[in-house]
Amino acid sequence: MRVYYDRDADINLIKSKKVAIVGYGSQGHAHALNLHDSGVKDVAIALRKGSASAAKAEKEKLKVLDVAEAAKWADVIMMLTPDELQADIYREHLAPNMKQGAALMFAHGLNVHFNLIEPRDDLDVGMVAPKGPGHTVRGEYQKGGGVPCLIAVHQDKSGNAHDLFLSYASAVGGGRSGVIETTFKEECETDLFGEQAVRCGGVSALVEAGFDTLVEAGYQPEIAYYEVLHELKLIVDLFYEGGITRMLEFVSETAQYGDFVSGPRVIDAGTKARMREVLGEIQDGTFARNWIAEYAAGLPHYRRCKQADLDHPLEQVGKRLRARMAWLDAPADATPALKKAG
């Protein structure tokens, strides 16, 4: 693994460029403000006409341009819109208008890796992907730290693409904690797998199944909620701080023994085999094709599945219990942390 730090980057490379951020969600907000605070004087937010985000960007004294105008203006463009919108944005607004020899950047590799976007031959194309939500990218930067980033080069027309992308990563704070070199293939496939099999799909399904098991056995739904969902934060925080080792240091011996004898019965060889199937569908492009087709069809299956999750008794019970948890009140600017960025 190759890791870079601020000392390895020439931050003046990005400071000399006009940078346009396409999109102003959680990540767009963080990238733009961190770049600005790192001395990048020419930063603009590229938005569709009539976007509600324009007022938010202007409130931060950031220049706002429509996407085509930004493409003509910028030397570097960072695409920070949802995956399913990027191909159309590139085809309609960026490809016809970007400067010859400009740089096009992404924070997730899906569209490039699966050829939904085929960048012009004259462009430098790469990735800088902070490994954290936008509010953390911004918050850690303001504290003097930074969120680790991934960096990848897909196309190096100028011969200087890697140095430019490393400079960008340093300017958003990544060089303070480490910028890890990867590829579009590796980032895309591992990120999709993590989302589907573990972080989102796997955990959600596990929690719902645990809740249903307890309720069907006659236990109170409120108690089941606390045991399978609410207390999960404790474990995740320990994982985050020090991996499985730290979790084992802090939970009781009873909990550890239960982990050792029951965990492998729930997540067994069959589970791992199905994980391999999921990974295979990611690697061969099946998932990407299905997702793009689902989006083009108006998201019927997506909407049904999402509504089923929202209607699950676990959520109904949780909503009532969380309403009594005053400590959960979050500042308005933390809301975007709940949204996927890339």
Number of C-alpha atoms within 10 A of each C-alpha: 5 8 16 22 18 19 10 14 20 16 22 15 16 26 20 13 17 17 28 28 28 25 22 22 20 24 28 23 24 21 25 26 21 21 22 19 14 19 15 22 15 18 24 25 26 29 24 17 10 9 13 11 17 21 13 15 22 13 10 11 11 19 16 22 20 18 24 20 16 27 27 16 18 23 21 28 26 26 23 25 21 13 19 17 13 20 17 12 18 22 15 13 19 22 17 13 18 24 17 13 16 20 25 27 24 25 26 25 27 24 19 20 20 17 12 19 17 14 18 17 12 15 22 26 26 27 29 27 25 26 15 17 20 25 19 19 26 24 15 16 22 14 8 9 16 24 25 24 28 24 26 26 19 20 19 17 15 13 10 11 21 22 17 22 27 30 22 31 32 31 30 27 29 31 26 22 17 20 27 20 19 17 16 23 17 13 22 21 20 14 16 21 22 15 13 18 20 15 13 12 13 14 16 16 14 16 18 18 14 18 25 19 13 17 18 11 9 9 13 12 19 15 14 20 24 15 15 17 18 14 11 13 10 13 17 13 13 18 15 12 12 12 13 13 11 15 19 17 12 13 13 11 11 8 11 16 11 11 13 10 10 12 12 11 11 11 11 11 11 10 14 12 11 12 17 14 12 17 19 15 17 19 19 12 16 12 16 20 15 12 16 15 12 14 15 11 10 10 13 11 12 13 11 11 11 10 11 11 15 12 11 12 17 23 14 12 16 16 11 11 14 13 10 9 9 8 7 9 9 9 7 7 9 13 11 16 16 11 12 13 21 19
